[in-house]
Amino acid sequence: MIFRGRWQRDLQAAINPNSLRVADHGVYVTARSNKLSKFDLGSGEALWTQTVPGSSGWVTLADDRVFYMSQGDGLFCFRSDSGEPLVRWEYELVYLCYVEVWGDIILTGGWRVYTELSAYDR
């Protein structure tokens, strides 16, 4: 059996496992050029792209939203279908690392021992 590629995208950086998510036939990923994009899983076609601070933040999906935690510039929320920016939260902490969303709660924290687990209202 020969393994043949379906499509390729040059992200100009190694993929950070925390900044790549797949859902609803879409691939959500950051690129070195400070971009967060959604690609069609089947064709690789770019469906939308947004400029974000940094390229190695954390991406998570919840409902019809994409959440991007940057390295020091806060948390961003976009519509997953269109990439429309919805909300930007700013925090006093320099780097919150991971972000997970469960219902109406946003959980952040966990970068080594520097940040505590924190919960915020969505």
N, C-alpha and C positions, 0 to 999 in steps of 0.2 A: 504494500500500500504506500502510495506517495502522498505526503502531507503537503497540500498546496494552499498557499495563502489566499484569502478572499479579498482583503484590502489592507492598506498600510497608511499610517499617518505619522509624519515626523513631528514629534513633540519637542524636539531640541533638548531633551533631557531624559534621564532614566525615569521610568514611571515609579512614583511613590505609591506604594500599595494603599496608603491612606487617602490618596487623592484620585482613586479610580473606583467608580461604582457602576453597576449595570442593573437596569430595571426597565420594564415596559419597552423592550426592543430598542433601548437607547444606552449609549456608553457616555458617562459623565466623567471628564478627566481634565486635569490642569496641565498646562504647558509652560515651558520655561519663559515664554514671552508674556507672563502675567495674564494668562487667559484661562478661563473656565469654559469648556465647550461641551456640547452634546452632539454625538455622532450617531447616525443610524447604525444599529448593530449589524444589519445585513449588508448594507452597501458601503458604509464608511462615510457617507455624505454628512457634511457639517449641517446640523439643524439649527444651531444657534451658538454664539460665542459672546462672552462678556469679559470685560477687563476687570481683573481683581488684583489686589496687592499681593505680591509674592506668587510663587508657583508651587510651593511645597506644603500648602495648608492641608486641612482635613476636610473631606467631602462626605456628607451623609445625606440620605434621602428619607423623607417622611411625607406620607400622603402624596400630594402633587407639588411638593416643594423640594428644592435643592438647597442645602445649607453648606456654606463654605466658611471654615474658621481659618483666618489668615494668621500669620506669625506677627501678632502685635497690633493689627489694625481692626480687630473686632470680628464679628460674625455677620455674614451676609446671607440673605435669603432670596431665592429666585423661583419663579414659576418653572416647573420642570418641562412643561410643553413648549413654552415660548422663550424662556430665559429672561423674562421681564423681571427687573429688580423690584422686590417687594419691601424689604426691611433691611436696615443696617443697625446692628447693636454695637456700641463701643464699650469697652471694659477698661478698668484701671490696670489690670494685670498686663504684663508685657506679652506673655505667651500662654494661652490656655490649652494648647495642643488639641486634644480630641473633642469632638462634639457628637452627641447622640441625642436623638429626639424620640420621646415616647409620649404620645398623646399631646397634652398641653405643657409638658415639661421639657426643657432643654438642659442637658447635662454637659458640663465642660470640666476641664482640668486634666491632671495627670501627667504633666511634663516633668519627668523625674520626681524629685520631692519638692519642687518649687511651687507647685500649684495644687491646691486642695480640690477635691471633688466638690463641684458647685451645681446647684439647680436653679434655673430661672424660669419664669413664666414665659410661655411662647407668645 
